[in-house]
Amino acid sequence: MTQATQPTPPIPADALVFVAAVSRLEVLRERLCASPCIAQGQRPLVAHFNAASAADAFNAAMRSQAARPGTWLVWVHQDVTLPSGWDETFLAGLRAAQDTLPMLAVAGVYGLSGDCRAGHVLDRGRLLREALPLPHAADSLDELLVAVRADSGLAFDPALGFDFYGTDVVLQARERGLQAAVIDAYCEHWSDTPASTKVPRAMADRIERSGAAFEAKWAHRFPIHTSWLALNAPGDVARFLRPLREDSCE
């Protein structure tokens, strides 16, 4: 695969463009669109309604921004709220990360370095503030917010649907000689997905399909740690989900 040879270009003040897949307009209005940098029109938001996959929403926006050197496309869930000044904090974090990771092309607010967690977010009312200093090189990023440099040539994989794409795009970057980081830019994730030990069957089926595609694609890189599961062999996603399906026998 072609290796990157040019470091990350300078990051301008207008570098950030947001993109989100929207399934519930009321959640978008209450959460993401209530974020000051978006509500006050300081940063553009590209919203895709009823997208078939994260790639459907993200890749079209990437293509439209690819000719703008230094632009970062920020994929963010509709149920995330960004506090006042978040955009400037994230830009400062990107610049700080670039000082030690000159091939920086992917960044997020929560993820892993090896099997160690990194980041600072509020997730469904639970504060996560990990011990690793930030910014920090990342091997995997949580999908709640993933920023990609628009001229990097990277894209989300449609075969992964709405799962595993945060880790996938980091692995893509690394195979191209590019780098990823977790940035210290606190935000709030207000998912209403039940925090229970059981997974609705339809969701479990979706995750299993995405997991199988991810495992087939990256088996040569095992073991792989994601924010919720360690993968050591093909079939690990299915094995993990099997006892958690809502209609599984006890």
C-alpha positions as CSV (number, residue, x, y, z in Angstrom):
1,M,0.0,0.0,0.0
2,T,1.2,3.5,-0.8
3,Q,3.0,5.1,2.2
4,A,2.4,8.7,3.2
5,T,5.5,10.9,2.7
6,Q,4.1,14.4,3.6
7,P,3.4,15.6,7.1
8,T,0.1,17.0,8.1
9,P,-0.4,20.5,6.6
10,P,-1.0,23.5,9.0
11,I,-4.4,23.6,10.6
12,P,-6.3,26.8,9.8
13,A,-8.8,28.5,12.0
14,D,-11.7,27.4,9.8
15,A,-10.5,23.8,9.6
16,L,-13.6,22.0,11.1
17,V,-16.6,20.8,9.2
18,F,-19.1,18.6,11.1
19,V,-21.0,15.7,9.6
20,A,-23.7,13.5,11.3
21,A,-26.1,10.7,10.4
22,V,-29.5,11.6,11.6
23,S,-32.2,9.1,12.5
24,R,-34.2,11.2,15.0
25,L,-34.6,14.9,14.3
26,E,-35.6,15.7,17.9
27,V,-32.4,14.2,19.3
28,L,-30.3,16.2,16.8
29,R,-32.0,19.4,17.8
30,E,-31.8,18.8,21.5
31,R,-28.2,17.6,21.5
32,L,-25.8,18.2,18.6
33,C,-27.5,21.3,17.2
34,A,-27.7,22.8,20.7
35,S,-23.8,22.9,20.8
36,P,-22.8,26.6,20.7
37,C,-20.3,26.3,17.9
38,I,-23.0,24.8,15.7
39,A,-26.1,26.6,17.1
40,Q,-24.3,30.0,16.6
41,G,-23.3,29.1,13.1
42,Q,-19.6,29.2,13.8
43,R,-19.0,25.8,12.2
44,P,-20.8,24.1,9.3
45,L,-22.8,20.9,9.9
46,V,-23.7,18.4,7.1
47,A,-26.6,16.3,8.3
48,H,-27.5,13.1,6.4
49,F,-31.0,11.6,7.2
50,N,-31.6,7.9,7.3
51,A,-28.2,6.9,5.8
52,A,-27.7,3.2,5.1
53,S,-24.3,3.3,6.8
54,A,-21.8,5.7,8.4
55,A,-19.9,5.6,5.2
56,D,-22.9,6.8,3.2
57,A,-23.0,10.0,5.3
58,F,-19.3,10.5,5.8
59,N,-17.7,9.7,2.5
60,A,-19.7,12.1,0.4
61,A,-18.8,14.9,2.7
62,M,-15.1,13.8,2.6
63,R,-15.1,14.0,-1.2
64,S,-16.6,17.5,-1.1
65,Q,-13.9,18.8,1.3
66,A,-10.9,16.9,-0.2
67,A,-9.5,19.9,-2.1
68,R,-9.3,22.1,1.0
69,P,-5.8,21.6,2.6
70,G,-5.9,21.5,6.3
71,T,-9.6,20.8,6.6
72,W,-10.8,18.2,9.2
73,L,-14.1,16.5,8.8
74,V,-15.6,15.7,12.2
75,W,-18.0,12.8,12.3
76,V,-20.1,13.1,15.4
77,H,-23.2,11.3,16.7
78,Q,-26.5,13.1,16.8
79,D,-26.8,12.6,20.5
80,V,-23.5,14.4,21.4
81,T,-23.4,17.8,23.0
82,L,-20.2,19.9,22.5
83,P,-19.7,22.5,25.3
84,S,-18.9,26.2,24.7
85,G,-15.5,26.7,23.1
86,W,-15.2,23.0,22.1
87,D,-14.2,23.7,18.6
88,E,-11.2,25.9,19.6
89,T,-10.2,23.3,22.2
90,F,-10.2,20.6,19.6
91,L,-8.2,22.7,17.2
92,A,-5.6,23.4,19.8
93,G,-5.5,19.7,20.6
94,L,-5.0,18.8,17.0
95,R,-2.1,21.2,16.8
96,A,-0.5,19.9,19.9
97,A,-0.9,16.3,18.7
98,Q,0.7,17.3,15.4
99,D,3.8,18.4,17.2
100,T,4.6,14.8,18.2
101,L,2.7,13.0,15.4
102,P,3.7,14.8,12.2
103,M,1.7,12.3,10.0
104,L,-1.6,12.9,12.0
105,A,-4.7,12.1,9.9
106,V,-7.3,10.8,12.4
107,A,-8.3,12.1,15.8
108,G,-11.0,11.5,18.4
109,V,-12.0,12.2,22.0
110,Y,-11.9,8.7,23.4
111,G,-10.1,5.6,22.4
112,L,-7.2,3.2,23.1
113,S,-3.5,3.0,22.9
114,G,-2.7,-0.7,22.9
115,D,-5.1,-2.0,25.6
116,C,-5.0,1.2,27.6
117,R,-7.9,3.7,27.5
118,A,-7.5,7.3,26.7
119,G,-9.9,10.3,26.7
120,H,-12.1,12.6,28.7
121,V,-15.9,12.4,28.0
122,L,-19.2,12.1,29.8
123,D,-21.0,9.0,28.5
124,R,-24.7,8.6,29.5
125,G,-24.0,10.6,32.7
126,R,-20.9,8.7,33.6
127,L,-17.6,10.7,33.6
128,L,-14.7,8.9,31.9
129,R,-11.4,10.5,32.5
130,E,-8.5,8.1,31.8
131,A,-5.0,8.3,33.1
132,L,-3.0,8.5,29.9
133,P,-1.8,12.1,29.1
134,L,-3.4,13.8,26.2
135,P,-3.0,14.2,23.3
136,H,-1.9,10.6,22.9
137,A,-1.3,8.3,19.9
138,A,-4.3,6.0,19.3
139,D,-4.7,2.5,18.0
140,S,-8.5,2.7,18.1
141,L,-11.2,5.4,18.4
142,D,-14.7,5.4,19.8
143,E,-17.3,6.2,17.1
144,L,-19.0,8.9,19.1
145,L,-16.6,11.5,17.5
146,V,-14.0,10.8,14.8
147,A,-12.2,13.5,12.9
148,V,-10.4,12.7,9.6
149,R,-8.1,15.0,7.6
150,A,-10.1,15.6,4.4
151,D,-7.1,15.4,2.1
152,S,-5.8,12.1,3.7
153,G,-7.5,9.8,1.1
154,L,-9.1,7.9,4.0
155,A,-12.8,6.9,4.0
156,F,-15.3,4.9,6.0
157,D,-15.9,1.3,4.9
158,P,-19.6,0.8,3.9
159,A,-19.3,-2.9,4.7
160,L,-19.1,-2.0,8.4
161,G,-22.5,-0.3,8.6
162,F,-22.6,1.7,11.9
163,D,-20.0,-0.3,13.9
164,F,-16.2,-0.7,14.1
165,Y,-15.5,2.2,11.7
166,G,-13.6,4.2,14.3
167,T,-11.1,1.4,14.7
168,D,-11.1,0.6,11.0
169,V,-10.2,4.2,9.9
170,V,-7.3,4.2,12.4
171,L,-6.0,0.9,11.0
172,Q,-6.4,2.2,7.5
173,A,-4.3,5.3,8.4
174,R,-1.6,3.2,10.0
175,E,-1.3,1.0,6.9
176,R,-0.7,4.2,4.9
177,G,2.0,5.4,7.2
178,L,-0.4,7.9,8.8
179,Q,-1.1,8.5,12.5
180,A,-4.1,8.9,14.9
181,A,-4.6,10.5,18.3
182,V,-6.9,11.0,21.2
183,I,-7.4,14.7,21.9
184,D,-8.4,16.3,25.2
185,A,-11.7,17.9,24.2
186,Y,-14.4,17.0,26.7
187,C,-17.9,16.4,25.3
188,E,-21.1,14.7,26.4
189,H,-22.6,11.6,24.8
190,W,-26.3,11.2,25.7
191,S,-27.0,7.9,24.0
192,D,-30.4,6.4,25.0
193,T,-29.3,2.9,24.2
194,P,-30.0,0.9,27.3
195,A,-26.9,0.3,29.4
196,S,-28.0,-3.3,30.2
197,T,-26.4,-6.7,29.8
198,K,-28.8,-7.6,27.0
199,V,-28.7,-6.4,23.4
200,P,-31.9,-6.2,21.3
201,R,-31.8,-8.9,18.6
202,A,-31.9,-6.5,15.6
203,M,-29.0,-4.5,17.1
204,A,-27.0,-7.7,17.9
205,D,-27.6,-9.0,14.3
206,R,-26.3,-5.6,12.9
207,I,-23.2,-5.6,15.1
208,E,-22.5,-9.3,14.3
209,R,-22.6,-8.6,10.5
210,S,-20.3,-5.6,10.9
211,G,-18.0,-7.5,13.2
212,A,-17.6,-10.4,10.7
213,A,-16.7,-7.9,8.0
214,F,-14.2,-6.2,10.3
215,E,-12.6,-9.4,11.4
216,A,-12.2,-10.7,7.8
217,K,-10.6,-7.4,6.8
218,W,-8.2,-7.0,9.7
219,A,-7.4,-10.6,10.9
220,H,-3.8,-10.0,9.9
221,R,-3.6,-7.3,12.6
222,F,-5.0,-9.3,15.6
223,P,-5.1,-8.8,18.5
224,I,-7.1,-5.6,18.1
225,H,-8.6,-3.7,21.0
226,T,-11.7,-1.6,20.5
227,S,-13.4,0.6,23.2
228,W,-15.8,-2.3,24.1
229,L,-14.2,-5.5,22.9
230,A,-10.8,-7.2,22.4
231,L,-10.6,-9.2,19.2
232,N,-8.1,-12.1,19.0
233,A,-9.6,-14.4,16.3
234,P,-12.3,-14.4,13.7
235,G,-15.7,-15.1,15.3
236,D,-15.0,-13.2,18.5
237,V,-17.8,-10.7,17.9
238,A,-20.4,-13.4,17.4
239,R,-19.1,-15.3,20.4
240,F,-19.3,-12.2,22.6
241,L,-22.9,-11.4,21.4
242,R,-24.3,-14.8,21.6
243,P,-25.2,-14.9,25.3
244,L,-26.3,-11.2,25.3
245,R,-29.1,-11.3,22.7
246,E,-32.4,-10.4,24.3
247,D,-34.0,-13.7,23.1
248,S,-31.1,-16.0,24.0
249,C,-31.8,-18.9,26.3
250,E,-30.3,-18.6,29.8
